[in-house]
Amino acid sequence: MSYQLLSSIGILLVFAGFVITFIVVVLLAFSSFKPRGKVKGGGAVFIGPFPIVFGTDRESIRILMLLSVVMIVVMLVYILGSSLFLR
């Protein structure tokens, strides 16, 4: 494949991503006017290996704590694995 064709496909994909994102934002804005049920959610912020978890209910916090522990384990495996391969 030529460079010109690949760059055209790349630009087209980026443009399509912007269009899809714009459409989704507009649809979400219109759907937010309808009253729905109770909203639940939360988040986790990592400062180094320590997670700070916050949420609106206990279920969200439990799920985020579990995901935080999994994320820490994945990070440790990656760090230890990469240090073993560098030797």
Backbone hydrogen bonds, N-H to C=O, Kabsch-Sander energy under -0.5 kcal/mol:
donor,donor_aa,acceptor,acceptor_aa,energy
6,L,2,S,-2.1
7,S,3,Y,-2.5
8,S,4,Q,-1.9
9,I,5,L,-2.3
10,G,6,L,-2.2
11,I,7,S,-2.3
12,L,8,S,-2.3
13,L,9,I,-2.3
14,V,10,G,-2.2
15,F,11,I,-2.4
16,A,12,L,-2.5
17,G,13,L,-2.1
18,F,14,V,-2.0
19,V,15,F,-2.3
20,I,16,A,-2.6
21,T,17,G,-2.4
22,F,18,F,-2.4
23,I,19,V,-2.4
24,V,20,I,-2.4
25,V,21,T,-2.3
26,V,22,F,-2.2
27,L,23,I,-2.5
28,L,24,V,-2.6
29,A,25,V,-2.1
30,F,26,V,-2.1
31,S,27,L,-2.2
32,S,28,L,-1.1
33,F,30,F,-0.9
34,K,31,S,-0.9
43,G,54,F,-2.8
45,V,52,I,-2.5
47,I,45,V,-0.6
47,I,50,F,-2.6
48,G,46,F,-0.6
50,F,47,I,-1.6
52,I,45,V,-2.8
53,V,51,P,-0.6
54,F,43,G,-2.6
56,T,41,G,-2.6
61,I,57,D,-1.8
62,R,58,R,-2.5
63,I,59,E,-2.3
64,L,60,S,-2.4
65,M,61,I,-2.5
66,L,62,R,-2.3
67,L,63,I,-2.5
68,S,64,L,-2.2
69,V,65,M,-2.3
70,V,66,L,-2.3
71,M,67,L,-2.4
72,I,68,S,-2.4
73,V,69,V,-2.3
74,V,70,V,-2.5
75,M,71,M,-2.4
76,L,72,I,-2.6
77,V,73,V,-2.6
78,Y,74,V,-2.3
79,I,75,M,-2.8
80,L,76,L,-3.0
81,G,77,V,-2.6
82,S,78,Y,-2.6
83,S,79,I,-1.8
84,L,80,L,-1.6
85,F,81,G,-1.6
86,L,82,S,-1.0
87,R,83,S,-0.5
87,R,84,L,-0.6
